[in-house]
Amino acid sequence: MAAPEPAPRRGREREREEESEDESDILEESPCGRWQKRREQVNQGNMPGVQSTFLAMDTEEGVEVVWNELHFGDRKAFAAHEEKIQTMFEQLVLVDHPNIVKLHKYWLDASEARARAWKRWCTQILSALSFLHACSPPIIHGNLTSDTIFIQHNGLIKIGSVWHRVFSSALPGDLRSPVRAQREDVRNLHFFPPEYGEFADGTAVDIFSFGMCALEMAVLEIQANGDTRVTEEAITRARHSLSDPNMREFILSCLARDPSHRPSAHNLLFHRVLFEVHSLKLLAAHCVIQHQHLMPENVVEEKSKAVDLHAVLAEIPRPPRPPRQWRYSEVSCLELDKFLEDVRNGIYPLMNFAAARPLGLPRVLAPPPEEAQKAKTPTPEPFDSETRKVIQMQCNLERSEDKARWHLTLLLVLEDRLHRQLTYDLLPTDSAQDLAAELVHYGFVHEDDRTKLAAFLESTFLKYLGAQP
């Protein structure tokens, strides 16, 4: 149960950080989206019944409030008194006086919502691990703990500390500096499997660490004694506290003592606790995102203007009863834009399809062969070929100051969300096909995108110049 109230006056001014830093401090949002719980805890004294108190932000009024949380451990006892508790809070919300702290809102954080969040978090983490492990050679994170997993305000998961192993192995021995192992922190020892450090790490190391993270997310916290390590007894108690048998089986398979018995990240995505048939809405959203370079930015708004809001969008026949109908007026453009943005940011990945082909690491990041370490005469290195597909293209042409040439600016968004901006002064002899071939040759564009890029450039030339240069 959470209820925001106005924050007490502070003697000092709080420094405002950059917007990106502010977003990383947001831990949770209210169901209505108005209040955002922040990382900073507030000392409210000894308030009866309140276990956690955090600073929060009222996004409508732009003021700080206090986010109070009441935890009810006995679910059956709470269910017996739920109506009485809700009546009490409804009465408190009605209290309004200029000299009394105002209770703005309350809501119940049900276990069903928490289970959906747990599944969404696990799916995103496994999606990232599946991507890393599918690289050639596989990328082993080796340091996956609750400290290296970040949850943004919109529910997007980001995994940090991914590349430190790759960089350390790619550097020559005399340039390497000792990297402090996270294993030195006794509080994180339980994230590392029993075989850690005994022989060469494999992808199973990350699966064990993920299983421990999934367990912590399911039970919210595994109790430890201060700064000491989490004991086996505490982990066992946490496992036994899981009421969902599918969730328990899922986590126990990740925590298998034998690394060969742990499933792969890709297989875990198809476990029955996570697997679900994707909705047509989600499949359509991914299709729109993949072809967004062919559509205007405000495609939802433009398409909505052209349809009759009273027309039937979908219908479910239910003879002999009247059919269930959905009309365009029931679909909010703002909700669709928000959903497309979430899909674009990776919150709802598609997992129920065959694995993509392994991603080849750039030569500088791949472990060098023994022959490459031998001294040899320097020779020109071929360009690395691009392995990522282009998901969005934008192109602009501007006249140079002397009006004699055209200046081309090309923005490419790759499938890992990398933005690549290229500029070029067009020559009279340049063609769209030649430019696309040159970008592929120098490793800026994937070979499979050559035809699509050439057609896109040609349409841009026709738009600005009236004819291909």
N, C-alpha and C positions, 0 to 999 in steps of 0.2 A: 504494500500500500504506500503510495507516495502522495504528498500534498505540498505544493509550493506556498510560501508566504513571504512577505517583504523582508529583504535582508536588513540587518541592523546597520546603523551608521558606522562608518569607519573613520578613524582619525587620519589615515593616510590615503592618498589617491592611488588607485590601482593602475599600473601602466598598461596601456593598450598595446597588444602585440599585433603582428601582421595577421591578415585574415586566414592564411594557410595555417599559421600556428594556432589560432583560435579554434579552427575546425578540429585540429588534432586533440584539443582539450575537451571536446564535447563527447561525453560518454554515452548519453542516452537522450531520447526525446519523449515527450509525453505523447499519448495516442493522438491527440489533436494537432501535434506539431508546434504548439505555441511555446512550451517551456523546454529548455535545453539544459540538461544536467551536465555540470562541468566537473573537472577533475579535482578541484580544490574543495577540501572538506572545511566545514564551519563548526566552531565550538559554540554550541548553544547551551552549554551547561548540562545539568542533569535533568533532562526532560523525560518524564515517565513515559515508557512505551516506545520512544523513538530510538532506534538502534543506529541509524546512519543519517547524517545531515551534510548536504553538499550545497555549494553555491550554484545557482542556476540563472538563466537569462530568460526574461519575458520578451519574446521576439516581436510581439505586437506593440508593447509600450516602450520597449528599449531600456528597461530597467532591470536591476538585479533582484532576484528573489532567492529564497532558501527552499531547497528541495529536501523534504523529510521522508524517510522510509521506515515503515513499521513492518517487521518480519514476524509472520505467524508460522511457527514450526510445526504444530500439530494440524494437519490439513482437515482431519475429521472434526476436531473441536471447532475450527474456524467455520466449517460448513454449517455447523449447528447454530452458530451465532452470527452468520454473515448478514442476515437481514437486519439484525439489531445494530451491527457495526455500521452498515451503510446508512441507516436512519440517523445515527449519531453524527456522521460526517455531513450528511445533507443539512442537518440543523446548524452545524458549525459554519457551513458555507453561507448561510443566511445572516450570520452575525456581521453587521456592518456599522462601525463607529470610528470616527477620526482618531480616537485615542486607544484603539484596540487593534492588535496585529490581525490583518485580514487573511483568512484562509480562502484562496482563490478557487482551488479545484482539488479533487481527489479521484483516484482510479485504482482499480484492482489489477495487479500484474499477475495474470493467471498463468498456470504452468503450461497451458497449451501454447500461449504466445512465446514463452521461453523456449519450448521445444522447437517451435518453428525457427526462432532465431538461432538455436544451436545447430539445426540442420543447415541453415543458410551459411553460418560461419564455417562449419565443417566442409561443406561443398566448395566454398571458395578456397580454403586452405589446401584441400586435396587437389583442386584444379591447378593451383600453383605448383604443388609438389609433382603432380603428373606431368606438367610442362617441363619442369627441371629434370626429372628422371628420364624423360623421353629424348633429351638432348643427346647428341653423339659427340664426345662421350657424355655419360650422365653427369649432371651437376648434383653433388651431395651437399645439402645445406650444413648438416652436422652441428647446428647450434640453434635448433628450433625449440624455443621455450616461450612461456607467456610474456617474457620481456622483449621478444623479437617479433611478436605479432601485434599489429596495431589495428584498431577498429575506428574508422572514421565516423563522422556524425551521421552519415546516410547509411551506415551498415556495411560499407565496403571494407573488406579485409586487405591489409597490406602486410607482406612478410619482409622484414628487414634482415640485414647482415647476410645477404645471399652470396655476395661475390667475394668475400674475404678469402675463402679457400681457393677460389679460382685464381685470384691475383697472387696469392702467396705461392701457389704451385707454378705459376707462369714466370715468376721472377727468378733470375739466377740466384744461386745459393749465397753469393757474397753480398747481394743487395737485400736479402730478406732480413727483416727485423723480428725479434721474438714477439709473437702475438699471444696476449694473455688469454688463456682458455677460459671459456665461461664455466668450465667444470670446476675452476677454483672457487667459485661462489657456492658454498655448501647448500644454500637455499635452492639451487637449481640442479643438484645432483640427481634428483629423482627423474629428471627429463632424459637422462642418458641411459642407454641399454647396458646390460651386464657386460657385453662383449666390447664396449667402447674402449678404444685405445689398445686392445690386445692384438688386433690384426687390422688389415686394411678395411676402412669403412665402406659399406655398401649402402644401397638405397634403404635397406631395412632399418638402418640407424634413424633415418628421418621418420619412418613409420612408427617406431617405438615412441619417439618424441611427440609425434602428432597424437598418438593414443593417450599420452599423459595430458597433453593440452586439452583434448576432447573430454577427458575425465574431469579436469578442473573446470571447464566451461559448463559441464553438466551439473556438477555439485556446487558450482560457484567458487569454492575454495577448498583446498585440502589443508586441514589444520596442521600447523607445525608449532614447535616451541620456540617462539622468538626468532632469532637468527640461525637456529640450528637446522639441520637438514630434515626433510620430511621422511618419517620412518615408514617401514613396510607396513606396520600396523595401521597407520593413518591412511595409506593407500588402499589397504584391504577394506577398511571401514567405508571408504568412499565408494569402492566398487560395489559393496553389498548394499549401499544406500540407493542404488539405481533401481527404480521400480519398473522401468521398461525393459523386458527381457531382450528385445532386439537391440536396444542401445547397449546393454551390458555385453551381449555377444560381440557386437561391433568393436567395442573398446578392448575387450579381452583378447580378441584376435590380433589387435595392434600391439598389445603388451606381451605377446608370447615370448618366452625366454629364448627359444631357438629362433634365430633370425630367418632361417629358411621357411619357417611356418607362418611368418607374417605376410599378409597379402600386399600386393602392390597398390600404389595410390590410385591407379586407374581402376583396378578391381573393386576397391573400397567405394568408389563412386556408384557402383552398381549394387551395393549392399541394400537389402530391403529396408533398412532404417533411413536411408537417404534417397533411394531410387524412387522416382515418380515420373509418370508420363507427362511430358511437357505439354502445356496448353497450346492451343492454336494461336492464342494471343502472343505467347512468348516466341513461338516459331516465326510468326509474322514480324514481330519486332526485330528479331535477329536478321531476318531477310531484308528489312528496311535498312538496318545499320550497315549490312554488307554492301548495299547498293546506294548508300547515301551520297556518293559522289555524283550520282546521276540525278539527284533530286535537290530542290532548293532547301535552304535551312528551315524555312517555315512551312514545310510540306504539309504538316497536320492542319495548320490554320487554312492553307490554301485549299486543301481537299475538302475541308469542312464547309467552306463557303459554297462549294459546287453541289452539295447534296441537299435533299429535302429532309429537314429534321424530323418530319412526321412519317417518313418512309420506314419500312420494316427492315431492320438490319439482319436479324436472325429470328428463326421460328422453330419451336419444338412442338410437333404434333402430339396431341394427347387424346385421341378419340376414346370415348364419345364426348369428352370435355373439350372446351375451346382451346385452341393452341396457345402456348406461351410465347409471346412476342417481345422482342427488344427493338426499340426504335433509336434512330440516330440521336434524338434529343436526350436519351439517357446516357450518352457517352460524353464525358467532359474532355474538351481539348487540352485543358491544363493537366488533367490526370494522365492523358496519353503522352504528352510531352515529358512529364516527370518520369513515366514508366520507360520511355525510350532513352532518357538520360541515364537512368539506373542500369538499363541493359548495356548501353554504350560504356559505362564505367566498370562493367564486369560484375555487378551484384548478382545477376541471374545468368550464369554461364550455361551453355548447352553441354550436357554430359552424356546423353544417351545415344551416342553415335560412335562409330569406329574411331580409334585413336588416329590423330593426324600423324603424318610421316615425321620421323625424328628430325629435330632442329639441329643443324650443324653449327657448332660453335665457330666464331671467327678464329682465324689461325692464331692470333695473339693470345687467345684465352684457352685454346686446347693444349693439353700436355704435349710438349715438343718431343719428337722421336729422338732416339739416341744419336742418330746420324746428324741431326741438326745441331747438336751440341759441339760437334767437332769443328775445329777451325777450317774455314774454307774461303775461297775467293768470293768476295761479295758479287752477287748477280742480281739483276733486277727481279724483284718479287712480283708475281702476278697479282692482280687485284682480287680481293675477296668477293665472291658472289653474294648477293643479298638473298637471304633465306626467308625473309618476312614478306607477306603479301601486303599490297596497298589496299586500304579499306576506304580511303577518302582522298579526293584530289581537288585542289583549287588552283586556278591559274589567272594571272592578271598581266596585261600588256600596257606599258606606258611609253609615251614618246620621250626620247632623250632631249636634253636641253637644246641641242642644235637641230632638232626635228629631223635628223638624218637617219636615225636608227630607232628600233623598238627595243625596250628593256623588258625581258620576261621574268616574272616571279612565279615560281611553282612551289606549292605547299603540298606535301604528301604526308598522310597519316597512316602509319604502318599498323599491323594487327596487334602489336604489343603496346599501342598507344603512343609510340614515338612520333614526334612531329619533325619532319625534315623539310627545311626551306632551301630552295635552290634558286639562283639568279643567273641570268645569261643575257648577253646582248646579241640579238638576232642578226644574222647576216642574210643578204638577199638570196643566197644559195641554200639556206637551211630549209629542211623539210621536217614535218612532224615525225615521219618514219626514221629519219636519220637521228633526230634528237632522242627519240625513245631508245634506239639501238645503242647510242652512246651512253645513256644513263644506265642501261643494263650492263654494258661492257665495263664501266668503271665501278660497278657494285652499288649503285644507288637504288636500283629497282630490280625486283625479281624478274626472271626470264618470262614467267607466265603472265606478267603484267605488261609485257611489251606491246601487244596488239591493243589492249585497252587504253594504255597511255597514249599511243600514237593516235587513236581515234579521238581521244579527249583533246589532245593538242590541236589536231586538225580542226575540230569544231570550234576551238577557241580562236584559231587563226581566222577562220571564216567569219566569226562574230566581230572581231576587231578590225581585220584588214579587208574583209570582203572577198579575199582569195588567199590561198595558201602561199606563204612567201617562198 
